[in-house]
Amino acid sequence: MLFSVMATSDPRLVTLRYAVACAADEWTLDEVTVPEAHPHHRRASELEQLLERWAAASGRSIHVGGNLAIRWEEARPSIGVDPDVYMVEPAPPEGEELQSLRLWAPGHAPPLLAVEIVSANHPKKDYVAAPEKYAASGTKELWVFDPDLEGPRARGGPYRLQVWQRDERGEFTRVYAGPGPTRSGVLGAWLFAVDEGRRLRIADDEHGTLWWTTAKEAALVAERAERAAKELALAAERSERAAKEAALIRISELEAELARRTRG
């Protein structure tokens, strides 16, 4: 598997390219689940929800999840990677019962997208080992999000956001490293580090005006819109009632005036 780092506009950087083994001993999956810190879990969950809503709206057979073992060497099934968030197309036949993604099994395809959120405990692995693993696994696109800039300073880091993409030749290349925003080829959308870089959000446009929302956020917006519409309708009803009452008062006044003139 060919792995490459592209040069950027920075004249101090050059392109390097080297082969990555399809399996390395240090890539053995830990079968023990490591507890996630609450901010890490919240960030991953929010991204997962955004991608789930996009996948549902696309009408395509896409499965979105997180913390699932992805294995690609049948002879060495302990070798793999477990992304914080992933998206697979087509959706595996097991559906929500999927225990692990075994790329040699029928209906199991490499991730269309994988996301790694850098943690303070193991920042280097997401900068160094993760891209190599995803290169070997056949993943189409990888995001490495470093909300607290915990990554190493080597190679110009730490970077708030890195995006790796596989081209038509199968080469897995880092196409972006910086603060964002940057474009996701898989989604055709833009990635933004918001809230002082602590959260990763998605928008349809480069200017960040057409934000993606989770199902919960969309329901909240709809609820607020419905409440606002009801308040406007109630205000209009009150205004109409007040106008009618004012008209009745005016009619009464005119009738009284007419009666006085008739008596006089």
C-alpha positions in Angstrom: 0.0 0.0 0.0 1.5 3.3 -1.1 1.3 6.1 1.5 2.2 9.7 0.7 2.4 13.2 2.2 1.9 16.0 -0.3 3.9 19.2 -0.3 1.9 22.4 0.6 2.4 26.0 -0.3 4.9 26.2 2.6 8.3 26.2 0.8 9.9 24.4 3.9 7.8 21.3 3.2 8.5 18.6 0.6 6.6 15.6 -0.6 7.6 12.2 0.7 6.2 8.8 -0.4 6.7 5.4 1.0 5.1 1.9 1.1 3.1 0.8 4.1 2.8 -2.8 5.1 -0.7 -4.3 5.1 -0.3 -5.5 8.6 2.1 -4.6 11.5 2.5 -6.3 14.8 1.8 -3.1 16.7 -1.6 -2.8 15.0 -3.1 -5.6 17.1 -6.5 -4.6 18.3 -7.0 -4.3 22.1 -10.1 -6.4 22.9 -10.6 -4.4 26.2 -12.8 -1.4 25.8 -11.1 1.7 27.0 -13.5 4.3 28.6 -13.8 7.5 26.7 -13.6 10.9 28.4 -17.0 12.7 28.2 -15.8 15.5 25.8 -14.3 12.9 23.4 -17.5 10.8 23.5 -19.7 13.9 22.9 -17.6 15.1 19.9 -17.8 11.6 18.3 -21.5 11.2 19.0 -22.3 14.6 17.5 -20.4 13.7 14.3 -22.0 10.3 14.1 -25.5 11.9 14.4 -24.6 14.4 11.6 -23.4 11.6 9.3 -26.4 9.4 10.1 -28.8 12.1 9.1 -26.9 12.8 5.9 -26.8 9.0 5.1 -30.6 8.7 5.7 -31.3 11.7 3.4 -29.0 10.4 0.6 -31.2 7.3 0.0 -28.0 5.2 -0.3 -27.2 2.0 1.5 -24.8 3.5 4.1 -24.1 2.3 7.6 -22.7 4.8 10.2 -21.3 3.9 13.6 -18.3 4.2 16.0 -15.8 2.2 17.9 -16.1 -0.9 15.7 -13.2 -3.2 14.9 -12.2 -3.1 11.3 -10.1 -6.0 10.1 -8.6 -6.6 6.7 -6.2 -9.5 7.0 -8.0 -12.8 7.2 -4.8 -14.6 8.1 -4.2 -12.2 11.0 -7.7 -11.2 12.2 -6.2 -9.5 15.4 -4.8 -6.8 13.2 -7.1 -3.8 12.7 -8.3 -0.4 13.6 -11.3 0.9 15.5 -12.3 4.5 14.4 -14.1 6.8 16.6 -16.7 7.3 13.8 -17.0 5.5 10.5 -19.2 5.3 7.5 -19.5 2.2 5.3 -21.1 1.7 1.9 -22.8 -0.6 1.2 -24.2 -1.2 4.6 -23.1 -4.7 5.9 -25.8 -7.4 5.8 -25.7 -7.7 9.6 -27.1 -4.2 10.0 -27.2 -3.0 13.6 -26.1 -6.5 14.7 -22.6 -6.0 13.2 -19.9 -7.0 15.6 -16.8 -6.1 13.5 -16.1 -5.3 9.9 -14.1 -8.1 8.3 -13.1 -7.0 4.8 -12.7 -10.5 3.6 -16.4 -11.4 4.4 -19.1 -11.1 1.8 -20.8 -7.7 2.0 -18.1 -6.1 4.1 -16.5 -3.1 2.3 -13.7 -0.7 3.5 -14.9 2.5 5.2 -16.0 5.2 2.9 -15.0 7.6 5.8 -13.3 7.2 9.1 -12.8 9.8 11.8 -10.2 9.8 14.6 -10.4 12.3 17.4 -7.1 12.9 19.0 -7.0 12.2 22.8 -4.5 13.6 25.3 -3.6 10.0 26.4 -2.4 8.8 23.0 -1.9 11.8 20.7 0.9 10.4 18.6 -1.0 7.3 17.4 -3.6 9.4 15.5 -0.9 11.4 13.8 1.5 8.5 12.9 -0.1 5.1 13.1 -3.7 5.9 12.2 -3.0 7.2 8.6 -0.9 4.1 7.9 -3.6 1.7 9.2 -6.3 3.4 7.2 -4.0 3.4 4.1 -3.6 -0.4 4.6 -7.3 -1.0 5.2 -8.5 0.6 2.0 -10.4 3.4 3.7 -11.4 6.1 1.2 -11.2 9.2 3.4 -9.8 9.8 6.9 -10.3 12.9 9.2 -7.9 13.4 12.1 -9.5 16.0 14.4 -7.3 17.4 17.2 -9.6 19.7 19.2 -7.1 20.5 22.0 -4.0 20.5 19.8 -2.5 17.6 21.7 -0.5 16.2 18.8 3.2 16.2 18.3 5.1 19.2 16.9 6.9 16.9 14.4 6.1 17.5 10.7 4.7 20.9 11.5 2.0 19.9 13.9 -0.1 19.9 15.9 -2.9 20.5 13.4 -6.5 21.0 14.3 -7.7 19.1 11.3 -6.1 16.7 8.8 -7.8 15.1 5.8 -6.5 12.1 4.0 -8.0 10.8 0.7 -7.4 7.9 -1.6 -7.0 8.8 -5.2 -7.8 6.8 -8.4 -4.4 5.1 -8.2 -5.1 3.9 -4.7 -2.6 6.2 -3.1 -3.6 7.5 0.4 -2.5 11.1 0.6 -2.9 13.9 3.1 -4.6 16.7 1.2 -5.1 19.1 4.1 -3.5 19.9 7.4 -4.5 23.1 9.2 -7.1 24.9 11.2 -9.9 24.5 8.6 -12.2 24.9 6.9 -11.5 22.2 4.3 -13.6 20.1 2.0 -14.5 16.5 2.3 -14.5 14.7 -1.0 -16.7 11.9 0.2 -19.4 14.2 1.5 -19.0 17.1 -0.9 -19.3 19.3 2.1 -17.0 21.6 4.2 -15.5 20.8 7.7 -15.2 23.5 10.3 -13.6 23.5 13.7 -16.0 25.7 15.8 -16.3 26.8 19.4 -12.6 27.8 19.6 -11.7 24.6 17.7 -13.3 22.2 20.2 -16.1 20.8 18.0 -16.1 19.7 14.4 -19.2 20.7 12.3 -20.2 20.3 8.7 -21.7 22.8 6.2 -22.7 22.6 2.6 -20.8 25.8 1.8 -17.3 27.1 2.3 -18.7 30.2 4.1 -20.5 28.1 6.8 -24.0 29.4 6.3 -25.7 26.1 5.5 -25.0 24.0 8.5 -25.8 20.4 8.9 -27.9 19.5 11.9 -28.5 16.4 13.9 -32.0 14.9 14.1 -32.3 16.4 17.6 -31.2 19.8 16.5 -33.6 19.7 13.5 -36.5 18.7 15.8 -35.6 21.6 18.1 -35.5 24.1 15.2 -38.9 22.7 14.0 -40.3 23.0 17.5 -39.2 26.6 17.8 -40.6 27.4 14.4 -43.9 25.8 15.3 -44.0 27.7 18.6 -43.1 31.0 16.8 -45.9 30.3 14.2 -48.4 29.7 17.0 -47.3 32.9 18.8 -47.7 34.9 15.5 -51.2 33.3 14.9 -52.2 34.1 18.5 -51.0 37.7 18.2 -52.9 38.1 14.9 -56.0 36.7 16.6 -55.6 39.1 19.5 -55.1 42.0 17.1 -58.2 41.0 15.1 -60.3 40.6 18.3 -59.1 44.1 19.5 -60.0 45.6 16.1 -63.5 44.1 16.3 -63.9 45.3 19.9 -62.8 48.8 18.8 -65.2 48.7 15.9 -68.1 47.7 18.2 -67.3 50.4 20.6 -67.2 52.9 17.8 -70.6 51.7 16.5 -72.1 52.0 20.0 -70.7 55.5 20.2 -72.2 56.4 16.8 -75.6 54.9 17.7 -75.6 56.8 20.9 -74.8 60.0 19.1 -77.5 59.4 16.6 -80.0 58.7 19.4 -79.2 62.0 21.1 -79.6 63.9 17.8 -83.0 62.2 17.2 -84.3 63.1 20.6 -83.1 66.6 20.2 
